[in-house]
Amino acid sequence: MGNSSKVLNPERRFGKRKHYSKPLPRLKWSLSNP
């Protein structure tokens, strides 16, 4: 849950640029490292 809070901060600041840039690589890393 801590990650969600930290990710939300940059997402709101940079708008959608970070929103798309962060979750995409994060999801791939999660799938690669279950």
Secondary structure as the mmCIF struct_conf table of DSSP 4:
data_model
#
loop_
_struct_conf.conf_type_id
_struct_conf.id
_struct_conf.beg_label_comp_id
_struct_conf.beg_label_asym_id
_struct_conf.beg_label_seq_id
_struct_conf.end_label_comp_id
_struct_conf.end_label_asym_id
_struct_conf.end_label_seq_id
HELX_RH_AL_P HELX_RH_AL_P1 GLY A 2 PHE A 14
TURN_TY1_P TURN_TY1_P1 GLY A 15 GLY A 15
HELX_RH_AL_P HELX_RH_AL_P2 LYS A 16 SER A 21
TURN_TY1_P TURN_TY1_P2 LYS A 22 LYS A 22
HELX_RH_AL_P HELX_RH_AL_P3 PRO A 23 SER A 32
#
